[in-house]
């Protein structure tokens, strides 16, 4: 669970690093593309972390 939230944070850091190093000026990548792709994976990691947290809480109530 915490691993997924950590991965979401790392994804945000990586997108920041990509923008700061000028990756958006290369052919085939723009600021919008970098933010969209990284935002997509950030969202997936956060949703997965929330689902795992919810599943862990439900299993602790049932036992």
N, CA, C and O of each residue as an XYZ file, in Angstrom:
252
protein
N       0.835     -1.184      0.000
C       0.000      0.000      0.000
C       0.884      1.254      0.000
O       0.704      2.145     -0.829
N       1.833      1.314      0.930
C       2.687      2.493      0.986
C       3.616      2.556     -0.223
O       4.041      3.636     -0.635
N       3.928      1.385     -0.789
C       4.769      1.346     -1.970
C       4.086      2.057     -3.136
O       4.738      2.769     -3.900
N       2.781      1.866     -3.274
C       2.065      2.503     -4.377
C       2.005      4.015     -4.209
O       2.124      4.752     -5.188
N       1.823      4.479     -2.988
C       1.834      5.925     -2.753
C       3.238      6.495     -2.977
O       3.388      7.618     -3.460
N       4.259      5.719     -2.625
C       5.630      6.149     -2.886
C       5.893      6.234     -4.387
O       6.537      7.170     -4.861
N       5.390      5.248     -5.128
C       5.554      5.273     -6.572
C       4.853      6.471     -7.197
O       5.357      7.049     -8.160
N       3.701      6.849     -6.661
C       3.004      8.030     -7.166
C       3.845      9.281     -6.925
O       3.933     10.151     -7.791
N       4.455      9.366     -5.759
C       5.329     10.503     -5.459
C       6.551     10.533     -6.360
O       6.959     11.594     -6.832
N       7.131      9.368     -6.595
C       8.298      9.283     -7.479
C       7.913      9.673     -8.899
O       8.687     10.328     -9.598
N       6.725      9.276     -9.325
C       6.257      9.648    -10.669
C       6.141     11.164    -10.795
O       6.493     11.729    -11.830
N       5.655     11.817     -9.759
C       5.556     13.277     -9.785
C       6.943     13.918     -9.826
O       7.159     14.902    -10.533
N       7.872     13.355     -9.067
C       9.243     13.883     -9.065
C       9.886     13.693    -10.438
O      10.568     14.588    -10.939
N       9.668     12.535    -11.038
C      10.255     12.273    -12.350
C       9.714     13.215    -13.423
O      10.458     13.655    -14.299
N       8.430     13.522    -13.354
C       7.888     14.453    -14.339
C       8.469     15.851    -14.135
O       8.717     16.570    -15.102
N       8.684     16.231    -12.887
C       9.309     17.522    -12.600
C      10.738     17.564    -13.130
O      11.158     18.559    -13.721
N      11.479     16.484    -12.917
C      12.858     16.409    -13.411
C      12.878     16.457    -14.935
O      13.723     17.127    -15.529
N      11.946     15.746    -15.563
C      11.891     15.743    -17.034
C      11.639     17.142    -17.573
O      12.228     17.531    -18.581
N      10.781     17.891    -16.923
C      10.502     19.251    -17.384
C      11.668     20.195    -17.096
O      11.964     21.081    -17.897
N      12.327     20.008    -15.957
C      13.442     20.889    -15.599
C      14.664     20.660    -16.482
O      15.442     21.584    -16.719
N      14.836     19.433    -16.972
C      16.006     19.147    -17.802
C      15.764     19.424    -19.277
O      16.649     19.199    -20.103
N      14.581     19.906    -19.616
C      14.307     20.292    -20.986
C      13.868     19.163    -21.894
O      13.987     19.273    -23.114
N      13.363     18.083    -21.327
C      12.902     16.964    -22.154
C      11.739     17.365    -23.057
O      11.484     16.708    -24.066
N      11.039     18.426    -22.706
C       9.898     18.852    -23.514
C      10.330     19.497    -24.826
O       9.505     19.708    -25.714
N      11.600     19.806    -24.951
C      12.078     20.435    -26.179
C      12.581     19.424    -27.200
O      12.954     19.799    -28.311
N      12.595     18.154    -26.835
C      12.982     17.114    -27.784
C      11.840     16.852    -28.749
O      10.679     17.128    -28.448
N      12.181     16.322    -29.902
C      11.152     16.006    -30.895
C      10.245     14.896    -30.366
O      10.724     13.879    -29.863
N       8.949     15.097    -30.482
C       7.999     14.069    -30.081
C       7.535     14.149    -28.647
O       6.757     13.297    -28.217
N       7.974     15.130    -27.891
C       7.485     15.272    -26.521
C       7.278     16.747    -26.207
O       8.157     17.581    -26.427
N       6.109     17.041    -25.693
C       5.804     18.412    -25.291
C       5.466     18.418    -23.803
O       5.366     17.365    -23.174
N       5.294     19.593    -23.259
C       4.949     19.712    -21.839
C       3.624     19.004    -21.562
O       3.483     18.303    -20.560
N       2.662     19.194    -22.454
C       1.349     18.567    -22.271
C       1.473     17.051    -22.283
O       0.859     16.377    -21.456
N       2.254     16.503    -23.205
C       2.422     15.054    -23.287
C       3.100     14.495    -22.044
O       2.683     13.466    -21.513
N       4.141     15.171    -21.581
C       4.858     14.702    -20.391
C       3.931     14.721    -19.181
O       3.877     13.750    -18.425
N       3.202     15.817    -18.994
C       2.305     15.914    -17.842
C       1.139     14.941    -17.945
O       0.703     14.389    -16.935
N       0.629     14.724    -19.153
C      -0.502     13.821    -19.324
C      -0.108     12.375    -19.028
O      -0.798     11.679    -18.283
N       0.985     11.932    -19.603
C       1.416     10.541    -19.395
C       1.788     10.304    -17.934
O       1.366      9.312    -17.339
N       2.564     11.196    -17.361
C       2.953     11.027    -15.963
C       1.762     11.186    -15.024
O       1.674     10.494    -14.009
N       0.847     12.091    -15.356
C      -0.365     12.244    -14.551
C      -1.235     11.009    -14.599
O      -1.857     10.647    -13.600
N      -1.289     10.350    -15.759
C      -2.041      9.107    -15.898
C      -1.496      8.038    -14.957
O      -2.256      7.414    -14.217
N      -0.178      7.826    -14.986
C       0.409      6.814    -14.111
C       0.330      7.218    -12.640
O       0.128      6.360    -11.781
N       0.485      8.503    -12.337
C       0.320      8.991    -10.971
C      -1.070      8.634    -10.452
O      -1.222      8.138     -9.335
N      -2.078      8.893    -11.280
C      -3.461      8.593    -10.892
C      -3.668      7.098    -10.685
O      -4.331      6.691     -9.731
N      -3.110      6.280    -11.569
C      -3.246      4.824    -11.413
C      -2.616      4.338    -10.107
O      -3.204      3.515     -9.405
N      -1.433      4.837     -9.780
C      -0.776      4.426     -8.545
C      -1.586      4.855     -7.315
O      -1.709      4.087     -6.361
N      -2.131      6.059     -7.329
C      -2.921      6.542     -6.193
C      -4.201      5.719     -6.045
O      -4.562      5.329     -4.934
N      -4.882      5.455     -7.152
C      -6.118      4.659     -7.089
C      -5.817      3.254     -6.589
O      -6.554      2.727     -5.756
N      -4.746      2.637     -7.082
C      -4.380      1.297     -6.629
C      -4.039      1.304     -5.134
O      -4.420      0.386     -4.407
N      -3.330      2.327     -4.680
C      -3.014      2.429     -3.256
C      -4.260      2.564     -2.399
O      -4.353      1.962     -1.329
N      -5.219      3.356     -2.869
C      -6.473      3.513     -2.122
C      -7.274      2.221     -2.101
O      -7.882      1.884     -1.085
N      -7.282      1.495     -3.215
C      -7.994      0.223     -3.252
C      -7.356     -0.800     -2.315
O      -8.065     -1.524     -1.616
N      -6.027     -0.866     -2.295
C      -5.355     -1.784     -1.383
C      -5.597     -1.395      0.075
O      -5.781     -2.262      0.930
N      -5.596     -0.099      0.353
C      -5.866      0.346      1.719
C      -7.277     -0.022      2.140
O      -7.499     -0.462      3.268
N      -8.233      0.158      1.235
C      -9.614     -0.198      1.515
C      -9.747     -1.705      1.744
O     -10.456     -2.128      2.657
N      -9.076     -2.512      0.930
C      -9.126     -3.962      1.088
C      -8.491     -4.393      2.404
O      -8.980     -5.318      3.053
N      -7.410     -3.733      2.804
C      -6.755     -4.081      4.067
C      -7.636     -3.733      5.258
O      -7.681     -4.477      6.238
N      -8.332     -2.614      5.181
C      -9.226     -2.233      6.275
C     -10.411     -3.177      6.374
O     -10.830     -3.526      7.477
N     -10.958     -3.594      5.239
C     -12.083     -4.520      5.254
C     -11.683     -5.878      5.776
O     -12.463     -6.511      6.488
N     -10.488     -6.350      5.444
C     -10.052     -7.663      5.923
C      -9.762     -7.630      7.423
O      -9.911     -8.646      8.102
N      -9.350     -6.471      7.948
C      -9.104     -6.396      9.398
C     -10.401     -6.344     10.176
O     -10.442     -6.775     11.328
N     -11.465     -5.825      9.576
C     -12.769     -5.812     10.248
C     -13.393     -7.200     10.267
O     -14.116     -7.529     11.207
N     -13.135     -8.014      9.266
C     -13.750     -9.325      9.177
C     -13.047    -10.345     10.049
O     -13.652    -11.362     10.386
N     -11.799    -10.124     10.430
C     -11.109    -11.125     11.232
C     -11.221    -10.873     12.705
O     -10.686    -11.641     13.505
